[in-house]
């Protein structure tokens, strides 16, 4: 299902991203990690599954998708940071069993590998997934800001794309809708999975000094 869009008075749809690239040539060579919080599991499950499904559809191999969990969204930046480091350790020492922690998807259909069958190259991108729902105190605001800022800092410091997969919702209904649950709902996990593949490919290409030509012409045409 395509992301929902809103239209202004002229009928121009402006909510949601434009279409992603039609194909991802190097997707089968990518290794992507997901770190998810365990709070609000009713929403977390579909979001993680949506991200995994989108990555597999784009061509990422199931054994190259690693899923780990942390208690809550506050712990996401640390979890993502340490998973990046674990991937680097694997690549340098050929250790193959660093991803043994249980994940939300273990034992379920289409669960990605989190054990020795995973590849041992550094991660090309990561997604931090959490669901925050506003309550009656300021806790929501503090956690939202710190977790989002933390994920951005981890990505910039590690020079690895980190996709922001945190829903910051005012109501439970908003959280369910954005997790793909209910009529007319859209699973934002699918967008995050596709974004991870796109940013992984582009980051790797830019690191090699390869820049697309004619970009301005293509976006203005």
N, C-alpha and C positions, 0 to 999 in steps of 0.2 A: 504494500500500500504506500502511495506517495505521501510525503509530509503534507499536512493541511496548510492551506494558504488563505490569506485574507486579501481583500481587494479594496483599493481606494475608490474615489468617486469616478475615476476614469476607467476603472476595471482592471488596473494593473495589479497583478499578484505580487506582494512584496514580503510575505512571511515565509520563512523557510529557505533553505539553500537552493541554488540552481542545480541542475543535473550534474552528477559526478562524471569523471571521465568514462568513456564507453568501455574501456578495457584497461587492465593492469598487467602489462607484459611480464613484470618480474614478481608477481604475487606469489608464485609457487616457491620462490627463494626467500620469502620474508619470514621472520619470526616475530610474533606479536604476543604481548602479555596483557592479561586483564587482572586487575586487583579490584575486588568488590567488597563493599561493606556487607555486614549481615543484618543490619537494622532494616526493617520494612521489607522482609524477605518476599512478601507477596508481589512486590514490584521488582525487586532485585532479580529474581529468577528469570522473568520474561526479558528484562533488559539485557542480562548476560547472554541468554539464548539468542536474542535478536542480534547482538553484536557478533557472536560466534557465527551465526548463520550468514550474516552479511559478508564476513571475511571469507568464509568457505565459498560463497557464491562468487566472490571476486577472484578466487583462485588460490587462496592461502591454504596450505596443506593442514589437515587436522592435527597432525603430530607437531606442527610448528606453532600451535596456539596453546599458551599456558595460562591456566586460571588459578589464582590464589585468592584467599579471603583474609580480611582483617575485621576486627570487631565492629567498627563504625566509620563514618566518613572522616572523623578527626584523624584517624590512623591511615587514611589513604595516601597522603604524601610520603610518609615514611615507608609504607608498604611498597609503593611504586619505586621509590629511590633504592630500596634494598633489593628489589627484584631486578632492577637494572644492573646493580652490582653483582648479583648472583649470576646473571647471564654472562657478564664479563669474566667471572671466575670460571664458569663452565668452559668458555671459549679458550681460556689460557691454560687450563689444567686438564681439559678433557673429562671433567667430572660429569657424570650423567644422571645423578639422582638427587640434585639439589631441590627439585620441585615436588617433593613428596607430601607436602601438606595437603590435607583434604580440602576440596573445593565444593562449591554449591552444586556443581554439575556432575560430580563423581557419581557413577552408578546410574545416570540418567541417559536417555537417548541423545545421540549426537554430542556427548561430552568430549571436549578436547583432552588431549593427553596432558598429564601433569607429572609424569614419571620418567623413567629412563628412555622411553621411546621418543621423547621430545628431542629435537635437534639441539646441538650445543654451541650455536653461534650466538653472538650478542643480540639483544632485542633491537629490532628496527623501529618499533613504536610500542607504546603502552596506552591502556585506557584505565582510568580510575572511575569506578562506577559506585555511586551512592545515591540514596534517596533521603532527602530531608523534608520534613513536613512541619510547618509552623505550629507551635503550641502557644501556651499562655505566658511564656517568659521570653527573655532575650536570648536564650540558649540557641535558638534557630539562627539568629543573625550572626552570633559569634562563630558558630561552627561553619556556616555557609561561607563567610568571608575567608576564614583561615584555611579551610580545606581547598577552596578554589585558588587562592593565592599560593598555597603550598604546592599544588600540582603544577601551576605555571612555573614556579621557581625551580622545581625538580627538573622539568623539561629543559629550561634554559641552562641550568647548571650542568646537566648531564649531556646537553647537546643531542638529546633524543626526543622525538615527538611524543608528547604526552597529551592525550585527548581528554578533554573535560567531559566526564560522564556523570555529573552530579545534578540530579533534579532538585531544585529548590522550590517547593510547592507550598502554597498557602492552605490547601485543603487536601484531604485524602482523595477526593474525586479527581483533582488535578493530577495527582501522582499516578493514579490508576490509568487515566486517559493517556498520559505520556509514557506509560509502560506497555501500551497496546492492549489494555484490558477495557472492554466495553464497546458499545456501538460507536462507530466513527472515531475510535481511538487510533493513535499512531505510536508505534514502538520506537522511541528515540534511540534505543540500543542499535537498531539497524543503521541509523545515521552515523553513530559513533564508530561502528565497525568499518564502514566504508571510508570514513574520514581517516581512520588509522592506516588503512592500506594506502590511501592516496598520499598522506603525509610521509609514510615510510618510503614509498617509491621516490617522491620528490626530494626528500632529505638525502637519500642515498645518491640520487643523480646530481644534486647541487654539490654534495661533498666531493664529487669527481670533477667539478668545474664545468658540468654540462648544464647549459641554460637554453630553454626553448627560445627560438627566434620568432618574431612576428606576433608576440603576445598581445600588444596593444591593438593591432589590427584585428585579431581574432575576437577580442572582447568587445570591440566597438562595432563590429560588422553585424 
